[in-house]
């Protein structure tokens, strides 16, 4: 099971849309994933240590080095398949890089 963390300003809307989209699409592609959605301000090194991939909405300086793959997932929010597909491909590449 691949664990993904999505985060947005309030941890309510955007991150949950990304969570839902990633779980649906990646499961349809045959990956076993679970995604959690949180407020960006709540992320710390200890929290991230429990995840395999960080799906960020915008490039954010968290104040520490992120040691897991980061995928920019904000384009999913436009709900345009042509814009979301590169995000899914990046996510697949990240999954493949950690499962080798």
Secondary structure by P-SEA (a helix, b strand, c coil): cbbbbbbccccccaaaaaaaaaaaaaaaacccbbbbbbbccccccccccccccccccccccccccccccccccccccccccccaaaaaaaaaaaaaaaac
